[in-house]
């Protein structure tokens, strides 16, 4: 799961360093709390976002949706993106093509939007999550075109 604060540089310039730091601290607490609640592991803060890994894609999607929908309460808009695949553990960090795909999917998302790769969509079948097709997209530096989808919260009839 990659998250990113939309227009963070402009917000930092408008607020000034001290107020921006305070807002980032509030953002980081929100993100950390939701990652923990969804049983994820925070890999790293990216300064204006976060990278986390999960042992299940449905929890990762739910976490991304919760963060994207809660951030406006802080006065922020967040985008998120997810992909699942084999990763390389590099100390406390991660790498590998799956990590690159996740970052590129996140870059396609708009404010308050979560996007996932087809791989994620396929793996959460039966979870109650629904998805809107966002078309096939080129991912910078990654071969081929990649279908991406926007998830919605689980329906009330599913657990």
Secondary structure, DSSP 4 states (H G I P E B T S, - for coil): -EEEETTHHHHHHHH-HHHHHHHHHHHHHHHHHHHHHTT-EEEEE-SSEEEEE-SSHHHHHHHHHHHHHHGGGGT--EEEEE--S--EEETTEEESHHHHHHHHHHHH--TT-EEEEHHHHHHTTTSS-EEEEEEEEEETTEEEEEEEEEEEPPPTT--
